[in-house]
Amino acid sequence: MLVAVFLLAAVSGLLFYVAALQSALPPRRWAMLGCLFGPAVLPMFMARRRFLLLSSRGLRYALLRA
């Protein structure tokens, strides 16, 4: 059981590293958080990514135009 927890932490750290590179976020920070807390960091990662997207494009920019 303990081996599975360490394996999940390493895999989630690697996945957060790759996702942070794709999203222009600091990858080492998110990899470390992924290794420490595992998949529980995902809501915080998604919120940070959305915040940076909105701040770079502005609030009046529509992602889906009708």
C-alpha positions as CSV (number, residue, x, y, z in Angstrom):
1,M,0.0,0.0,0.0
2,L,2.8,2.4,0.9
3,V,4.6,1.6,-2.4
4,A,1.4,2.5,-4.3
5,V,1.2,5.9,-2.5
6,F,4.8,6.7,-3.4
7,L,4.3,5.6,-7.0
8,L,1.1,7.7,-7.3
9,A,3.0,10.7,-5.9
10,A,5.8,10.4,-8.4
11,V,3.5,9.9,-11.3
12,S,1.3,12.9,-10.4
13,G,4.4,15.0,-10.0
14,L,5.6,14.1,-13.5
15,L,2.1,14.8,-14.9
16,F,1.9,18.1,-13.2
17,Y,5.4,19.0,-14.5
18,V,4.3,18.3,-18.1
19,A,1.0,20.1,-17.7
20,A,2.7,23.2,-16.2
21,L,5.1,23.3,-19.1
22,Q,2.2,23.3,-21.5
23,S,0.4,26.0,-19.6
24,A,3.4,28.3,-19.1
25,L,3.3,27.9,-15.3
26,P,6.5,27.3,-13.2
27,P,7.0,23.5,-13.7
28,R,9.2,22.8,-10.7
29,R,6.8,24.3,-8.3
30,W,3.9,22.3,-9.6
31,A,5.9,19.1,-9.8
32,M,6.9,19.5,-6.2
33,L,3.3,20.1,-5.1
34,G,2.2,17.1,-7.2
35,C,4.7,14.9,-5.4
36,L,3.8,16.1,-2.0
37,F,0.0,16.2,-2.3
38,G,-0.7,14.0,-5.3
39,P,-3.9,14.5,-7.3
40,A,-5.4,16.7,-4.6
41,V,-3.6,19.7,-6.2
42,L,-5.6,19.4,-9.4
43,P,-8.3,21.9,-8.5
44,M,-5.7,24.5,-7.5
45,F,-3.8,23.9,-10.7
46,M,-6.9,24.3,-12.9
47,A,-7.9,27.5,-11.0
48,R,-4.4,29.0,-11.4
49,R,-4.3,28.2,-15.1
50,R,-7.7,29.7,-15.6
51,F,-6.7,32.8,-13.6
52,L,-3.6,33.4,-15.8
53,L,-5.6,32.9,-18.9
54,L,-8.2,35.4,-17.9
55,S,-5.5,37.9,-16.7
56,S,-3.6,37.7,-20.0
57,R,-6.6,38.0,-22.3
58,G,-8.8,40.3,-20.2
59,L,-12.2,39.9,-18.8
60,R,-14.1,41.1,-21.8
61,Y,-12.6,38.6,-24.2
62,A,-15.0,35.7,-24.9
63,L,-13.6,32.2,-25.3
64,L,-16.7,31.0,-27.1
65,R,-18.1,33.5,-29.5
66,A,-21.7,33.0,-30.6
